[in-house]
Amino acid sequence: MMGPSGDMGYTWGHFEGHSKDANGNAITTSGRYITMWRREPDGKWKVVLDAGANEPAGAGDCCKLPGH
């Protein structure tokens, strides 16, 4: 999503990460994220905030917009 001035925006959604614990067992982590972006004077985009949270067990699809 982009702000009306065209110099701020954000991305958001779900993430899924895959790793292994100390015993080599597979671990899957999922959650939600939001990243805020700002357009710099040179036209490049810079991250100004990056946040996420793990999903509770059995969580549904939090990031669908109404009607989509």
C-alpha positions as CSV (number, residue, x, y, z in Angstrom):
1,M,0.0,0.0,0.0
2,M,1.2,3.5,-0.8
3,G,0.5,6.8,0.9
4,P,-1.1,9.6,-1.2
5,S,2.2,11.5,-1.4
6,G,4.0,8.5,-3.0
7,D,6.9,8.7,-0.5
8,M,5.7,6.3,2.2
9,G,4.3,2.8,2.0
10,Y,4.0,-0.5,3.7
11,T,4.0,-4.2,2.9
12,W,2.3,-6.8,5.2
13,G,1.3,-10.4,5.3
14,H,2.3,-13.9,6.5
15,F,5.7,-15.4,6.8
16,E,6.9,-19.0,7.2
17,G,10.4,-19.9,8.4
18,H,12.1,-23.3,8.4
19,S,15.0,-24.2,10.7
20,K,16.2,-27.0,13.0
21,D,16.5,-27.2,16.8
22,A,19.6,-28.3,18.7
23,N,18.7,-31.9,18.1
24,G,18.3,-31.5,14.4
25,N,14.5,-31.7,14.4
26,A,12.7,-29.6,11.8
27,I,10.9,-26.5,13.1
28,T,8.4,-24.4,11.2
29,T,7.6,-20.9,12.4
30,S,4.8,-18.8,11.0
31,G,3.5,-15.4,11.7
32,R,2.6,-11.9,10.5
33,Y,4.8,-9.0,9.5
34,I,4.6,-5.4,8.6
35,T,7.3,-3.3,6.9
36,M,7.2,0.5,6.6
37,W,9.1,2.0,3.7
38,R,10.2,5.6,3.0
39,R,11.4,6.9,-0.4
40,E,14.8,8.7,0.0
41,P,15.7,11.9,-1.9
42,D,17.7,9.7,-4.4
43,G,14.6,7.7,-5.2
44,K,15.7,4.5,-3.3
45,W,13.4,2.9,-0.8
46,K,14.5,2.5,2.8
47,V,13.0,0.4,5.6
48,V,12.0,2.5,8.5
49,L,10.1,-0.2,10.5
50,D,10.1,-4.0,10.3
51,A,8.0,-5.9,12.8
52,G,6.6,-9.4,13.1
53,A,4.9,-11.7,15.5
54,N,4.6,-15.5,15.6
55,E,1.1,-16.9,15.0
56,P,-0.6,-18.6,17.9
57,A,-1.4,-22.3,17.2
58,G,-4.4,-22.7,15.0
59,A,-4.5,-19.0,13.9
60,G,-6.5,-18.3,10.8
61,D,-5.7,-16.0,7.9
62,C,-5.4,-12.6,9.5
63,C,-4.3,-10.6,6.6
64,K,-7.1,-10.8,4.1
65,L,-8.8,-7.5,3.2
66,P,-12.6,-7.5,3.2
67,G,-13.9,-8.5,-0.2
68,H,-10.6,-10.1,-1.4
